[in-house]
């Protein structure tokens, strides 16, 4: 369990370092929009899937 927590911390630190090394605000904004887009797509498709399943019953 301790190794998993240490691995998670190191991954988080690596991602934070990557984020701090990006100098362009346009690229940061693009990454944020991409992240929100992927989350929105996942939520949208999940809702459609559950509506389709509810229609079968």
C-alpha positions, 0 to 999 in steps of 0.5 A, spaced: 500 500 500 505 504 501 509 503 494 502 505 491 501 511 495 509 513 493 508 511 486 501 516 485 505 521 489 511 521 484 506 521 478 503 527 480 509 530 481 511 529 474 505 531 471 505 538 475 512 539 473 510 538 466 505 543 467 510 548 470 514 547 464 509 549 459 510 556 457 505 558 452 498 560 455 495 558 449 497 550 449 495 550 457 488 553 455 488 548 449 490 542 454 484 544 459 479 545 454 481 538 451 480 535 458 473 538 459 471 536 452 473 528 454 470 529 461 464 532 457 464 526 452 464 521 457 458 524 461 454 525 455 455 518 452 454 515 459 447 518 459 445 516 452 447 509 454 443 509 460 437 512 456 437 507 451 438 501 456 432 504 460 428 504 454 429 497 453 425 496 460 
